[in-house]
Amino acid sequence: MRPSRIEIDLGAIRHNVAMLAAEAAPATVIAVVKANGYGHGDVPVAQVALDSGATWLAVAAVEEAARLREADIEAPILLLSEPPSRDAGAIREWRLTPSVYRPEFVEALAAASSEPIDVQLVVDTGMHRVGVAPERALALAAAIDRAPSLRLAGMWTHFAVAEDDEAFSRDQVERFETVADQIRDAGIDPGLLHLSNSAGVLHIRPEATMARVGLGIYGLHPDPARPNAALRPAMRLVSEVSFRQRLPAGARPSYGRRRPLPKDSTVATVPIGYADGVPRLLSQRDGEVLIGGVRRPFAGTVTMDQVVIDCGDDPIEVGDEVVLLGRQGDEEITADEWAELTDTISWEIVTRMGERLPRRYLR
C-alpha cells in the first residue's frame, strides 16, 4: 500500500465548530460539508459538526446530500444550489430543504409533491452568482406562499467579500434586510434568515437566525492576512521516503531537468504527486516539505505520482515521514502557504486532494 495519506484531526473540527458556534451566537450554525467536506470527508465531518454545535448541514448537490442520508444522518440538509427541475422528486425522497431562486424551479417543485416541502429563498444582494434580484424577491416569495405544497422556511444571501470589504458587506446586509421587511409587510413569514459564511461570522456578524460556516470549520482562514489563532487546521498530508540516492552537484532530477542541484546532495523520492493534489507549481516556486522537522526544497518538477526532495547532507532513510501539509516538530506548512505560492486560495488546495489518498481520522 502506498504510504501517502491524509490525516484528519476530528478534534480540530470539533474545536472549530464549537468556537464558530460561540462567535455566531445567538444564531445557530449550518455546517457546510459540500465537496466531500472540503476534501476532509463529508460524512465524518458532518457527524462531528453535529455533535459539536451545528444544527444543520449544507451541500451543493443532491448527490452529496444522498450520501449523508445513506450514512443515517437525519439532520436538516440545505441544498445550496437549485438542481435541474427533473431532480425535484429526489429532493422529496431525500428530505432536503432546497434553495430556490427561479420561478420555473419553484413551479416544478410545487408540482412534484402533494406533501409540503420547505424551501429557502436565495436573494442576490451583490454576489451575482445565483439568487433572485431584490426587486423580484417579493413576487417569488408570494408564489411560494400561494403553492399548497411549498412552505417558505427561510431566506438567505451570500457575502461576496466579507473577508476584506466591510462596507460592501454592510450594504449587502441592508439590501437583505430590506427584502425581508418587504416580505413581512406582505404578510409572509420569511422564516430562518442567514447571511454569514465563515468570514461573515468572524468579521461582519450581522443579526440573523443562522450562519453557514464552511472554511472555518476545517481550521482555514477566510483572510490569511487576518488569521484567527483559535482556528486549528484539521488536515495533514503525509507520505514517506520511498527511495534515496546521492547525486552530484549539477544533476537535474525529474521531468524537464529544470533545476541543477547546487551541491552534492541526498535526494529523496516520495510517492505522491499532482494526481493526489500536489500542485506542480510548488516545485517551480520554492515549495518545501518537512522531513525530520526541517523544511526541505523540491529538487525537481512534481510528477503525477512522485516528488523528489533535496535533503542536502542530512541523514535520510527510506521510511522517514514526509509532511507536505501540516505540522512536524516545530515547523508547519499550511494550505495558505501553498495557496500563496500557486496563486490560488486555500479552498482550492484542500478540495483538490485526490480520491486515491486514504483519509485517516484521528479522534
C-alpha positions as CSV (number, residue, x, y, z in Angstrom):
1,M,0.0,0.0,0.0
2,R,1.2,3.5,-0.8
3,P,2.2,5.3,2.4
4,S,0.7,8.6,1.2
5,R,-2.4,9.6,3.1
6,I,-4.4,12.4,4.5
7,E,-4.8,12.6,8.3
8,I,-7.9,14.4,9.6
9,D,-7.9,15.6,13.1
10,L,-11.6,15.4,14.2
11,G,-10.7,17.0,17.5
12,A,-9.7,20.1,15.5
13,I,-13.1,20.0,13.6
14,R,-14.9,19.7,16.9
15,H,-13.0,22.6,18.4
16,N,-13.5,24.8,15.3
17,V,-17.3,24.2,15.1
18,A,-17.7,24.9,18.8
19,M,-15.6,28.1,18.5
20,L,-17.5,29.4,15.4
21,A,-20.9,28.5,17.1
22,A,-19.9,30.7,20.0
23,E,-18.9,33.5,17.6
24,A,-22.2,33.2,15.7
25,A,-24.5,33.0,18.8
26,P,-27.3,33.6,19.2
27,A,-27.5,32.4,15.5
28,T,-27.2,28.7,15.1
29,V,-24.7,27.0,12.8
30,I,-25.2,25.4,9.4
31,A,-22.0,23.3,8.8
32,V,-21.1,23.3,5.1
33,V,-19.8,19.9,4.0
34,K,-20.0,20.2,0.2
35,A,-17.1,19.0,-2.0
36,N,-16.6,15.9,0.3
37,G,-16.3,18.1,3.3
38,Y,-13.8,20.4,1.6
39,G,-11.7,17.4,0.9
40,H,-11.8,16.2,4.6
41,G,-14.6,13.6,4.2
42,D,-18.2,14.7,4.3
43,V,-19.7,12.0,6.5
44,P,-17.2,12.0,9.3
45,V,-17.1,15.9,9.3
46,A,-20.9,16.1,9.3
47,Q,-21.2,13.7,12.3
48,V,-18.6,15.6,14.3
49,A,-20.0,19.0,13.4
50,L,-23.5,18.0,14.5
51,D,-22.1,16.7,17.8
52,S,-20.2,20.0,18.3
53,G,-22.9,22.6,18.0
54,A,-24.1,22.6,14.3
55,T,-27.8,22.1,13.9
56,W,-28.0,21.9,10.0
57,L,-25.8,20.7,7.2
58,A,-25.4,22.3,3.7
59,V,-24.2,20.8,0.4
60,A,-24.1,21.9,-3.2
61,A,-25.7,18.9,-4.9
62,V,-28.4,16.3,-4.4
63,E,-25.8,13.5,-4.7
64,E,-23.9,14.9,-1.8
65,A,-27.0,15.1,0.3
66,A,-27.9,11.5,-0.6
67,R,-24.6,10.3,0.6
68,L,-25.2,11.9,4.0
69,R,-28.7,10.3,4.2
70,E,-27.3,6.9,3.3
71,A,-25.0,7.3,6.3
72,D,-28.1,7.6,8.5
73,I,-27.6,11.3,9.1
74,E,-31.0,12.8,10.0
75,A,-30.2,16.4,10.5
76,P,-31.8,19.0,8.2
77,I,-29.8,19.4,5.0
78,L,-29.9,22.6,3.0
79,L,-29.2,22.3,-0.8
80,L,-27.3,25.5,-1.6
81,S,-28.0,25.5,-5.4
82,E,-31.1,24.7,-7.4
83,P,-30.7,21.3,-9.1
84,P,-32.2,20.6,-12.5
85,S,-36.0,20.7,-12.4
86,R,-36.0,16.9,-13.1
87,D,-34.5,16.3,-9.6
88,A,-37.5,17.8,-7.8
89,G,-38.6,14.3,-6.8
90,A,-35.2,13.4,-5.4
91,I,-35.5,16.4,-3.1
92,R,-38.6,15.0,-1.6
93,E,-37.1,11.5,-1.5
94,W,-34.0,12.5,0.5
95,R,-35.9,15.0,2.7
96,L,-33.9,18.0,1.6
97,T,-34.6,21.8,2.0
98,P,-33.8,23.3,-1.4
99,S,-32.7,26.8,-2.1
100,V,-34.8,28.4,-4.7
101,Y,-34.5,31.5,-6.9
102,R,-36.1,30.7,-10.3
103,P,-39.9,30.7,-10.8
104,E,-39.6,27.7,-13.1
105,F,-37.9,25.6,-10.4
106,V,-40.5,26.7,-7.8
107,E,-43.3,25.6,-10.2
108,A,-41.5,22.2,-10.8
109,L,-41.0,21.7,-7.1
110,A,-44.6,22.5,-6.3
111,A,-45.9,20.1,-9.0
112,A,-43.6,17.2,-7.8
113,S,-45.3,16.7,-4.4
114,S,-48.6,16.8,-2.7
115,E,-46.8,16.9,0.7
116,P,-45.5,20.2,1.9
117,I,-41.8,20.9,1.1
118,D,-39.8,23.5,3.0
119,V,-37.8,25.8,0.7
120,Q,-35.4,28.7,1.3
121,L,-35.3,31.7,-0.9
122,V,-31.9,33.0,-2.1
123,V,-31.7,36.7,-2.7
124,D,-28.8,38.2,-4.8
125,T,-27.6,41.2,-2.8
126,G,-24.3,41.6,-4.7
127,M,-22.6,38.2,-5.2
128,H,-24.2,37.9,-8.7
129,R,-23.8,34.2,-8.9
130,V,-27.3,32.8,-8.1
131,G,-30.3,34.3,-6.5
132,V,-33.4,36.3,-7.2
133,A,-32.9,40.0,-7.7
134,P,-34.1,42.1,-4.7
135,E,-36.8,43.8,-6.7
136,R,-38.3,40.4,-7.7
137,A,-37.9,38.6,-4.4
138,L,-41.3,39.6,-3.0
139,A,-43.1,38.2,-6.1
140,L,-41.3,34.9,-5.8
141,A,-41.9,34.7,-2.1
142,A,-45.6,35.3,-2.8
143,A,-45.6,32.5,-5.4
144,I,-44.1,30.1,-2.9
145,D,-46.7,31.2,-0.3
146,R,-49.5,30.5,-2.7
147,A,-48.4,27.0,-3.6
148,P,-50.1,24.5,-1.3
149,S,-47.2,22.0,-1.4
150,L,-44.5,24.6,-0.6
151,R,-43.6,26.5,2.6
152,L,-41.2,29.4,2.7
153,A,-39.0,28.2,5.6
154,G,-36.0,30.6,5.2
155,M,-34.3,33.2,3.2
156,W,-30.6,33.8,2.7
157,T,-27.9,35.6,0.7
158,H,-24.1,35.2,0.4
159,F,-21.4,37.6,1.2
160,A,-19.0,38.3,-1.7
161,V,-16.1,40.0,0.1
162,A,-16.8,39.6,3.9
163,E,-13.1,38.9,4.4
164,D,-11.8,42.2,3.1
165,D,-14.6,44.8,2.3
166,E,-16.8,45.5,5.3
167,A,-18.5,48.5,3.6
168,F,-19.8,46.4,0.7
169,S,-20.8,43.6,3.1
170,R,-22.8,46.1,5.2
171,D,-24.6,47.2,2.0
172,Q,-25.4,43.5,1.3
173,V,-26.9,43.2,4.8
174,E,-29.0,46.3,4.3
175,R,-30.4,45.1,1.0
176,F,-31.2,41.7,2.5
177,E,-33.0,43.2,5.5
178,T,-35.0,45.5,3.2
179,V,-36.2,42.5,1.3
180,A,-37.1,40.6,4.5
181,D,-39.1,43.6,5.7
182,Q,-41.0,43.8,2.3
183,I,-41.9,40.1,2.6
184,R,-43.1,40.5,6.2
185,D,-45.1,43.6,5.3
186,A,-46.9,41.5,2.7
187,G,-48.0,39.1,5.5
188,I,-45.5,36.4,4.6
189,D,-43.1,34.9,7.2
190,P,-39.6,34.7,5.6
191,G,-38.6,32.0,8.1
192,L,-35.0,31.4,9.1
193,L,-32.6,34.2,8.0
194,H,-28.9,33.7,7.2
195,L,-26.2,35.7,5.5
196,S,-22.8,34.8,7.0
197,N,-20.2,32.5,5.7
198,S,-17.1,31.9,7.9
199,A,-15.7,35.4,7.1
200,G,-19.1,36.9,7.9
201,V,-19.1,35.2,11.3
202,L,-15.6,36.4,12.1
203,H,-15.7,39.9,10.6
204,I,-19.3,41.2,9.9
205,R,-21.5,39.5,12.5
206,P,-24.9,40.5,11.1
207,E,-28.1,39.8,13.1
208,A,-29.6,36.6,11.8
209,T,-31.1,33.3,13.0
210,M,-28.5,31.1,11.3
211,A,-24.9,31.2,9.9
212,R,-23.4,29.0,7.2
213,V,-19.8,28.1,8.1
214,G,-17.6,26.2,5.8
215,L,-13.9,27.0,5.5
216,G,-13.5,27.9,9.2
217,I,-14.7,24.5,10.5
218,Y,-11.7,23.0,8.7
219,G,-9.4,25.4,10.5
220,L,-8.6,27.6,7.5
221,H,-8.7,31.3,7.4
222,P,-11.0,33.3,5.1
223,D,-8.4,36.1,5.2
224,P,-4.8,34.9,5.6
225,A,-3.8,38.4,6.3
226,R,-6.0,38.3,9.4
227,P,-5.6,34.7,10.7
228,N,-7.7,33.7,13.7
229,A,-5.4,32.0,16.2
230,A,-8.3,30.0,17.6
231,L,-8.8,28.0,14.4
232,R,-7.0,24.7,14.2
233,P,-6.2,23.2,10.8
234,A,-7.7,19.7,10.6
235,M,-5.8,18.3,7.5
236,R,-2.3,16.8,7.5
237,L,-0.9,15.5,4.2
238,V,1.7,12.8,4.9
239,S,3.9,10.4,3.0
240,E,7.3,8.8,3.5
241,V,10.6,8.5,1.7
242,S,10.5,5.5,-0.7
243,F,14.0,5.9,-2.3
244,R,17.1,7.8,-1.6
245,Q,20.2,8.5,-3.7
246,R,23.3,10.6,-3.6
247,L,23.6,12.9,-6.6
248,P,26.4,15.2,-7.6
249,A,26.3,19.0,-7.9
250,G,24.7,20.0,-11.2
251,A,22.5,16.9,-11.5
252,R,18.9,17.8,-12.7
253,P,16.3,15.4,-11.2
254,S,12.8,14.9,-12.7
255,Y,11.0,15.9,-15.9
256,G,12.3,18.9,-17.7
257,R,15.6,18.8,-15.8
258,R,14.6,22.3,-14.6
259,R,16.9,22.7,-11.6
260,P,20.5,21.8,-11.1
261,L,21.5,20.7,-7.6
262,P,23.6,23.5,-6.1
263,K,25.9,20.9,-4.4
264,D,26.3,17.2,-3.9
265,S,23.1,16.2,-2.2
266,T,21.0,13.3,-0.9
267,V,17.7,13.4,-3.0
268,A,14.7,11.6,-1.5
269,T,11.8,10.3,-3.7
270,V,8.4,10.5,-2.1
271,P,5.4,8.6,-3.6
272,I,2.9,11.4,-4.0
273,G,2.2,13.8,-6.9
274,Y,-0.1,16.0,-8.8
275,A,-2.6,13.2,-9.2
276,D,-3.0,13.4,-5.5
277,G,-3.4,17.2,-5.4
278,V,0.2,18.4,-5.0
279,P,0.5,21.4,-7.4
280,R,3.3,21.2,-10.0
281,L,3.9,25.0,-9.4
282,L,5.3,24.2,-5.9
283,S,8.4,22.8,-7.5
284,Q,8.9,26.0,-9.5
285,R,8.2,28.5,-6.7
286,D,10.3,27.5,-3.7
287,G,7.8,25.0,-2.3
288,E,9.1,22.8,0.6
289,V,8.2,19.7,2.6
290,L,9.1,18.7,6.1
291,I,11.4,15.7,6.8
292,G,12.8,15.4,10.3
293,G,11.2,18.6,11.3
294,V,13.2,20.5,8.7
295,R,12.0,22.4,5.7
296,R,13.4,20.9,2.5
297,P,13.0,22.2,-1.1
298,F,11.8,20.3,-4.1
299,A,14.7,19.0,-6.2
300,G,12.7,18.9,-9.4
301,T,9.3,19.0,-11.0
302,V,6.4,17.5,-9.2
303,T,5.2,14.5,-11.3
304,M,1.9,12.5,-11.4
305,D,2.9,10.0,-8.7
306,Q,6.2,11.1,-7.2
307,V,8.2,14.1,-6.0
308,V,11.9,14.5,-5.4
309,I,13.3,16.4,-2.4
310,D,16.7,18.0,-1.9
311,C,17.9,16.9,1.6
312,G,21.5,18.2,1.4
313,D,23.9,16.3,3.6
314,D,21.4,15.3,6.2
315,P,21.0,11.6,7.0
316,I,17.7,10.5,5.3
317,E,16.4,6.9,5.3
318,V,13.7,5.1,3.4
319,G,10.6,5.1,5.5
320,D,11.2,8.6,7.0
321,E,7.9,10.5,7.4
322,V,7.4,13.4,4.9
323,V,4.8,16.1,5.7
324,L,3.6,18.1,2.8
325,L,0.8,19.9,4.7
326,G,0.6,20.2,8.4
327,R,3.0,20.2,11.4
328,Q,6.1,18.2,12.0
329,G,8.1,19.1,15.1
330,D,8.3,22.9,15.4
331,E,7.6,23.6,11.7
332,E,4.3,23.8,9.8
333,I,3.4,24.1,6.2
334,T,-0.1,25.4,5.7
335,A,-2.7,25.4,2.9
336,D,-2.4,29.2,2.9
337,E,1.3,28.8,2.1
338,W,0.6,26.6,-0.8
339,A,-2.1,28.9,-2.0
340,E,0.2,31.9,-2.0
341,L,2.9,30.0,-3.9
342,T,0.5,28.8,-6.5
343,D,-1.7,31.9,-6.9
344,T,-4.9,30.4,-5.6
345,I,-6.9,30.1,-2.3
346,S,-6.8,27.6,0.4
347,W,-10.3,26.4,-0.5
348,E,-8.9,25.0,-3.8
349,I,-5.9,23.5,-2.1
350,V,-7.9,21.2,0.2
351,T,-10.8,20.4,-2.1
352,R,-8.5,19.2,-4.9
353,M,-6.9,16.4,-2.8
354,G,-7.2,13.2,-4.8
355,E,-9.6,10.4,-4.0
356,R,-6.8,7.8,-4.1
357,L,-5.4,9.3,-0.9
358,P,-6.9,7.4,2.0
359,R,-8.4,9.6,4.8
360,R,-7.4,8.5,8.3
361,Y,-9.5,10.0,11.1
362,L,-7.8,10.9,14.4
363,R,-10.2,11.4,17.3
